[in-house]
Amino acid sequence: MNFHLDIIEDKIEFFEADNLRTLEKKINEQIDINKGIFLGVYSVSHQMAISDNGRPYFTAVVHFKAKNR
């Protein structure tokens, strides 16, 4: 039986929330999870839009990359 593990080198994740505090919390939780598989934050991009009901809507894209060994 052959057992082979591939190392994740890049991972992109998308987040959304109704307020910045919640968005930040979601991102920080995922950062802690990804530290366990040796991924660090490479870049973050975020936007804010107004929804149909006039409330702000926040989104973010976080690019995780493997840490140097």
Secondary structure, 3 states (H helix, E strand, C coil): CCCCCCCCCEEEEEEEECCHHHHHHHHHHHHHHHHCCCEEEEEEEEEEEECCCCCEEEEEEEEEEECCC
